[in-house]
Amino acid sequence: MKREEKQEIVKALAEQIKSYGNFYITDTADLTVAKINGIRRKCFDSGIAIQVVKNTLIKKALVEAGVDSEELLSVLKGSSTMLFSETGNAPAKLIKELRKSGDKPVLKGAYIDAAVFIGDNQVDALSKLKSKNELIGDIIGLLQSPAKNVVSALQSGGNTLAGLVKTLQERG
């Protein structure tokens, strides 16, 4: 591979790192072509971009993208496959699903919204992380709950202030 081609790959990889904001580095060595193709298909179906990249190019792309993590650089040994997703927990959920039929892919490290997770033992914790949209939904649900109580109190307690206060006191 020529130097110019490597620079193009590093630049494209750095752009992916910046645009997605979440990526996982996994080990998929020793998997058959059929299994790798199956993983690629499942990644596509889940909205996850997958790319097998040389470790030296990953290191250069991390530096170019401004990801300053010695821990991530330390996991770049052997074969590395990168998974990119806009949802931080999607690749972890996919890895857990794929593990039902084998022991790979193995998580080397993950970068989720500027937080670094190292090691395969982090897959469970990462899969349980809530996405930004899930958190927003939880907050909206919490904010709507008091308003729903007031509306139902108005409807059931008559439309007087005394009836409203009485109903709210009964509900706690």
C-alpha positions as CSV (number, residue, x, y, z in Angstrom):
1,M,0.0,0.0,0.0
2,K,1.4,3.4,-1.0
3,R,1.9,6.2,1.4
4,E,-0.8,8.3,-0.2
5,E,-3.3,5.5,0.2
6,K,-2.4,5.1,3.8
7,Q,-2.9,8.8,4.4
8,E,-6.3,8.7,2.7
9,I,-7.3,5.8,5.0
10,V,-6.1,7.6,8.1
11,K,-8.0,10.7,7.1
12,A,-11.2,8.8,6.4
13,L,-10.9,6.9,9.6
14,A,-10.4,10.1,11.6
15,E,-13.5,11.6,10.0
16,Q,-15.5,8.5,11.0
17,I,-14.2,8.7,14.6
18,K,-15.2,12.4,14.7
19,S,-18.6,12.0,13.0
20,Y,-19.8,8.9,14.9
21,G,-18.4,9.8,18.4
22,N,-18.7,6.2,19.4
23,F,-16.5,3.3,18.3
24,Y,-15.4,-0.1,19.4
25,I,-12.2,-1.9,18.7
26,T,-12.6,-5.7,18.5
27,D,-10.7,-8.8,17.7
28,T,-12.2,-10.9,14.9
29,A,-9.0,-12.9,14.1
30,D,-9.4,-16.5,13.1
31,L,-13.1,-16.2,12.0
32,T,-14.1,-17.7,8.8
33,V,-15.1,-15.6,5.8
34,A,-18.7,-16.8,6.2
35,K,-18.7,-15.6,9.9
36,I,-17.2,-12.3,9.0
37,N,-19.8,-11.8,6.3
38,G,-22.5,-12.7,8.8
39,I,-21.1,-10.1,11.2
40,R,-21.0,-7.5,8.4
41,R,-24.6,-8.2,7.5
42,K,-25.8,-7.9,11.1
43,C,-23.8,-4.6,11.5
44,F,-25.4,-3.2,8.4
45,D,-28.9,-4.2,9.7
46,S,-28.1,-2.5,13.1
47,G,-26.8,0.7,11.6
48,I,-23.2,-0.1,12.6
49,A,-20.3,0.6,10.3
50,I,-17.5,-2.0,10.4
51,Q,-14.0,-1.7,9.2
52,V,-10.9,-3.9,9.5
53,V,-7.9,-1.6,9.8
54,K,-4.2,-2.0,10.6
55,N,-3.3,-1.0,14.1
56,T,-0.7,1.6,13.0
57,L,-3.4,3.3,10.9
58,I,-5.8,3.3,13.8
59,K,-3.2,4.9,16.0
60,K,-2.6,7.7,13.5
61,A,-6.3,8.2,13.0
62,L,-6.9,8.5,16.8
63,V,-4.2,11.1,17.0
64,E,-5.6,13.0,14.0
65,A,-9.2,12.8,15.4
66,G,-8.0,14.2,18.8
67,V,-8.6,11.1,20.8
68,D,-5.9,11.2,23.4
69,S,-6.0,7.8,25.2
70,E,-3.0,5.8,26.0
71,E,-5.3,3.0,27.2
72,L,-6.9,2.7,23.7
73,L,-3.4,2.7,22.1
74,S,-2.3,-0.1,24.4
75,V,-5.0,-2.5,23.1
76,L,-3.9,-2.2,19.5
77,K,-2.2,-5.5,19.1
78,G,-3.0,-8.3,16.7
79,S,-6.0,-8.1,14.4
80,S,-8.3,-5.1,14.9
81,T,-11.8,-4.5,13.6
82,M,-13.5,-1.2,14.3
83,L,-17.3,-0.8,14.8
84,F,-18.8,2.7,14.5
85,S,-22.2,3.7,15.8
86,E,-24.2,6.8,16.6
87,T,-25.7,4.8,19.5
88,G,-23.1,4.0,22.1
89,N,-24.6,0.7,23.2
90,A,-25.5,-0.8,19.8
91,P,-22.2,-2.5,19.1
92,A,-22.1,-4.0,22.6
93,K,-25.6,-5.5,22.1
94,L,-24.4,-6.9,18.8
95,I,-21.3,-8.4,20.3
96,K,-23.4,-10.0,23.0
97,E,-25.7,-11.5,20.4
98,L,-22.8,-12.8,18.3
99,R,-21.3,-14.4,21.4
100,K,-24.2,-16.7,21.6
101,S,-22.8,-18.6,18.7
102,G,-19.1,-18.3,19.4
103,D,-16.4,-16.6,21.4
104,K,-15.6,-13.8,19.0
105,P,-15.6,-10.9,18.4
106,V,-13.7,-10.0,21.6
107,L,-13.9,-6.4,22.8
108,K,-10.5,-4.8,23.1
109,G,-11.7,-1.3,23.9
110,A,-14.5,1.2,23.3
111,Y,-14.8,5.0,23.1
112,I,-18.3,6.3,24.0
113,D,-18.8,10.0,24.2
114,A,-15.2,10.7,25.3
115,A,-15.3,7.8,27.9
116,V,-12.9,4.9,27.4
117,F,-13.7,1.3,28.3
118,I,-11.0,-1.3,28.1
119,G,-11.3,-5.1,28.1
120,D,-13.8,-7.7,27.1
121,N,-15.3,-7.7,30.6
122,Q,-16.9,-4.3,29.7
123,V,-19.4,-5.7,27.2
124,D,-22.2,-6.2,29.7
125,A,-21.9,-2.7,31.1
126,L,-21.7,-1.2,27.7
127,S,-24.8,-3.0,26.5
128,K,-26.8,-1.7,29.4
129,L,-25.9,2.0,28.7
130,K,-28.8,4.0,27.7
131,S,-28.6,5.9,24.5
132,K,-29.1,9.7,24.4
133,N,-32.6,9.3,23.0
134,E,-33.5,6.8,25.7
135,L,-32.3,9.2,28.4
136,I,-34.3,12.0,26.9
137,G,-37.4,9.8,26.8
138,D,-36.9,9.0,30.5
139,I,-36.6,12.7,31.4
140,I,-39.7,13.6,29.4
141,G,-41.6,10.8,31.1
142,L,-40.5,12.1,34.5
143,L,-41.5,15.7,33.6
144,Q,-44.9,14.6,32.3
145,S,-45.8,12.6,35.4
146,P,-46.6,15.6,37.7
147,A,-48.6,17.3,34.9
148,K,-50.7,14.1,34.4
149,N,-51.5,14.0,38.1
150,V,-52.7,17.6,38.0
151,V,-54.9,17.0,35.0
152,S,-56.4,13.8,36.4
153,A,-57.0,15.6,39.7
154,L,-58.8,18.4,38.0
155,Q,-61.0,15.9,36.1
156,S,-61.9,13.7,39.0
157,G,-62.1,16.3,41.8
158,G,-64.5,18.7,40.2
159,N,-63.1,21.9,38.8
160,T,-62.7,23.7,42.1
161,L,-59.4,24.6,43.8
162,A,-60.5,22.9,47.0
163,G,-61.3,19.7,45.0
164,L,-57.9,19.8,43.3
165,V,-56.0,20.3,46.6
166,K,-58.0,17.4,48.2
167,T,-57.3,15.0,45.3
168,L,-53.6,15.9,45.2
169,Q,-53.3,15.3,49.0
170,E,-55.0,11.9,48.7
171,R,-52.5,10.9,46.0
172,G,-49.6,12.0,48.0
